[in-house]
Amino acid sequence: MPVQRQNANDQSSSSSNSFLQQIFESRLKSEIDENDLLILLNDTELSRSFDRHSKFTIDHCKLLISAVVHSKNTLSLPEFVSVINLLYTWRNFFRRHDLDRNGIIEPYALVNILNSLRFNLSPSTLEIIVKRYSTRVDNNSPAKISFEHYVQLCARLTLLNNLMQQKSTNDSPRNICSFSIDEFMQLALNL
């Protein structure tokens, strides 16, 4: 029987999954919560994969978990791998625009990234996002977006997009979503 060879991508993916499995299993649990995720993202070899200028917060971790799973507040190993793969994707887009590697991008770069990630947002929504997630050192400096704010935004948009798609009516010509007041409150409080 001939031996099949894995291509380079399969080997890389397998190696990455093995690395993530070891990181996950270091918590000695079958599922991890936001506190475990915070430790894994900031205090293990995994932290070297992300922007050196920033640290993840407990709020980041809660949002990341919500973006992947909606029915619980913990991650299994496959869900953890999904979170990390999302972070890698977002990190790669950010790095393409952070040319000086200072952990900060321009607002126009954020708009380009969001379009590349296929978040189909109107210009007025993009304007609100830039105002909300950008910071200024002083009144004379231009607005910038940090990696921390960028991750927070991507997690929120992913969560919103997933929830909206669940609630969207396919027969509606404009993809209108219908929420009860209670459902809307739960959605808003999850963000």
C-alpha positions as CSV (number, residue, x, y, z in Angstrom):
1,M,0.0,0.0,0.0
2,P,1.5,3.4,-1.0
3,V,2.3,5.9,1.7
4,Q,0.5,9.2,1.2
5,R,2.4,12.4,1.9
6,Q,0.9,15.4,3.5
7,N,1.5,18.6,1.7
8,A,3.3,21.5,3.4
9,N,0.0,23.2,4.4
10,D,-1.4,20.1,6.0
11,Q,1.8,19.6,8.0
12,S,1.9,23.2,9.1
13,S,-1.8,23.0,10.1
14,S,-1.2,19.8,11.9
15,S,1.8,21.3,13.7
16,S,-0.2,24.4,14.6
17,N,-3.1,22.3,15.9
18,S,-0.7,20.2,18.0
19,F,0.8,23.3,19.4
20,L,-2.7,24.7,20.3
21,Q,-3.7,21.4,21.8
22,Q,-0.7,21.5,24.1
23,I,-1.4,25.0,25.1
24,F,-5.1,24.2,25.8
25,E,-4.3,21.0,27.7
26,S,-1.9,23.0,30.0
27,R,-5.0,24.3,31.8
28,L,-5.8,20.6,32.7
29,K,-9.5,21.1,31.8
30,S,-11.9,19.8,29.1
31,E,-13.2,23.3,28.6
32,I,-11.7,26.7,29.4
33,D,-13.3,29.9,30.5
34,E,-12.4,33.6,29.9
35,N,-9.9,33.5,32.8
36,D,-8.1,30.5,31.3
37,L,-8.2,32.1,27.8
38,L,-6.7,35.3,29.3
39,I,-3.8,33.3,30.8
40,L,-3.2,31.4,27.6
41,L,-3.2,34.5,25.4
42,N,-1.0,36.6,27.7
43,D,1.3,34.2,29.6
44,T,2.2,31.3,27.3
45,E,4.2,30.8,24.1
46,L,1.0,31.7,22.3
47,S,1.4,35.4,23.4
48,R,4.4,35.7,21.1
49,S,2.0,35.1,18.1
50,F,0.3,38.5,18.7
51,D,1.2,42.1,18.8
52,R,4.0,42.8,21.3
53,H,2.6,46.2,22.2
54,S,-0.6,44.9,23.7
55,K,-2.1,42.5,26.1
56,F,-5.5,40.9,26.0
57,T,-8.0,41.8,28.7
58,I,-10.8,39.8,30.3
59,D,-13.3,41.8,28.1
60,H,-11.4,40.7,25.0
61,C,-11.6,37.0,26.2
62,K,-15.4,37.3,26.9
63,L,-16.0,38.8,23.5
64,L,-13.9,36.2,21.7
65,I,-15.7,33.3,23.4
66,S,-19.1,34.9,22.5
67,A,-18.0,35.4,18.9
68,V,-17.4,31.6,18.6
69,V,-20.0,30.1,21.0
70,H,-23.3,31.6,21.9
71,S,-24.9,29.1,24.2
72,K,-22.2,28.8,26.9
73,N,-19.3,30.8,28.4
74,T,-16.5,28.2,27.9
75,L,-14.5,26.8,25.0
76,S,-13.8,23.2,24.1
77,L,-10.5,22.4,22.3
78,P,-12.1,22.8,18.8
79,E,-13.7,26.1,19.8
80,F,-10.4,27.3,21.3
81,V,-8.7,26.5,18.0
82,S,-11.5,28.5,16.2
83,V,-10.8,31.5,18.4
84,I,-7.1,31.4,17.8
85,N,-7.6,31.0,14.1
86,L,-9.8,34.0,14.1
87,L,-7.2,36.0,16.0
88,Y,-4.5,34.8,13.6
89,T,-6.6,36.0,10.6
90,W,-7.3,39.4,12.3
91,R,-3.6,39.7,13.3
92,N,-2.4,39.1,9.7
93,F,-4.7,41.7,8.3
94,F,-3.6,44.2,10.9
95,R,0.1,43.5,10.3
96,R,-0.3,44.2,6.6
97,H,-1.3,47.8,7.5
98,D,1.0,48.3,10.5
99,L,4.1,48.9,8.5
100,D,6.2,50.3,11.3
101,R,5.1,47.5,13.7
102,N,4.0,49.9,16.5
103,G,0.7,48.2,17.1
104,I,-1.3,51.1,15.6
105,I,-3.0,51.7,12.3
106,E,-4.7,54.6,10.5
107,P,-8.5,54.8,10.3
108,Y,-8.4,54.3,6.5
109,A,-6.5,51.0,7.1
110,L,-9.2,49.9,9.5
111,V,-11.9,50.5,6.8
112,N,-9.8,48.6,4.3
113,I,-9.4,45.7,6.7
114,L,-13.1,45.5,7.5
115,N,-13.9,45.5,3.8
116,S,-11.4,42.7,3.2
117,L,-12.9,40.7,6.1
118,R,-16.2,41.1,4.2
119,F,-18.1,43.1,6.9
120,N,-20.4,44.9,4.5
121,L,-20.8,48.1,6.4
122,S,-22.3,51.4,5.2
123,P,-20.1,54.5,5.2
124,S,-22.0,56.0,8.1
125,T,-21.5,52.8,10.1
126,L,-17.8,52.9,9.3
127,E,-17.6,56.5,10.4
128,I,-19.2,55.6,13.8
129,I,-16.7,52.7,14.2
130,V,-13.7,54.9,13.5
131,K,-14.9,57.5,16.0
132,R,-15.6,54.8,18.6
133,Y,-12.4,52.7,18.2
134,S,-9.8,55.4,17.4
135,T,-7.8,57.3,20.0
136,R,-5.7,60.5,19.9
137,V,-2.6,61.2,21.9
138,D,-3.7,64.9,21.9
139,N,-6.1,67.2,20.0
140,N,-3.5,67.9,17.4
141,S,-2.6,64.4,16.5
142,P,-4.5,62.2,13.9
143,A,-6.8,59.4,15.1
144,K,-5.2,55.9,15.3
145,I,-6.5,52.5,16.1
146,S,-4.6,50.2,18.4
147,F,-4.4,46.4,18.1
148,E,-6.5,46.0,21.3
149,H,-9.3,48.1,20.0
150,Y,-9.1,46.4,16.6
151,V,-9.5,42.9,18.2
152,Q,-12.4,44.2,20.3
153,L,-14.1,45.5,17.2
154,C,-13.5,42.4,15.1
155,A,-14.9,40.2,17.9
156,R,-18.0,42.4,18.3
157,L,-18.6,42.5,14.5
158,T,-18.3,38.7,14.3
159,L,-20.7,38.2,17.1
160,L,-23.2,40.7,15.7
161,N,-22.9,39.2,12.2
162,N,-23.4,35.7,13.5
163,L,-26.4,36.7,15.5
164,M,-28.0,38.7,12.7
165,Q,-27.6,35.8,10.3
166,Q,-29.4,33.6,12.8
167,K,-32.3,36.1,13.0
168,S,-32.4,37.1,9.4
169,T,-35.4,36.1,7.4
170,N,-34.3,34.7,4.0
171,D,-37.5,35.7,2.3
172,S,-37.0,39.4,3.1
173,P,-35.6,41.4,0.1
174,R,-33.4,43.5,2.4
175,N,-32.3,40.8,5.0
176,I,-34.4,42.4,7.7
177,C,-34.0,40.9,11.2
178,S,-36.7,40.8,13.8
179,F,-36.0,40.9,17.5
180,S,-38.1,41.1,20.6
181,I,-37.2,43.8,23.1
182,D,-35.7,41.1,25.4
183,E,-33.7,39.6,22.5
184,F,-32.3,43.0,21.6
185,M,-31.4,43.7,25.2
186,Q,-29.6,40.4,25.5
187,L,-27.7,41.1,22.3
188,A,-26.7,44.6,23.4
189,L,-25.6,43.3,26.8
190,N,-23.5,40.6,25.2
191,L,-21.5,43.3,23.4
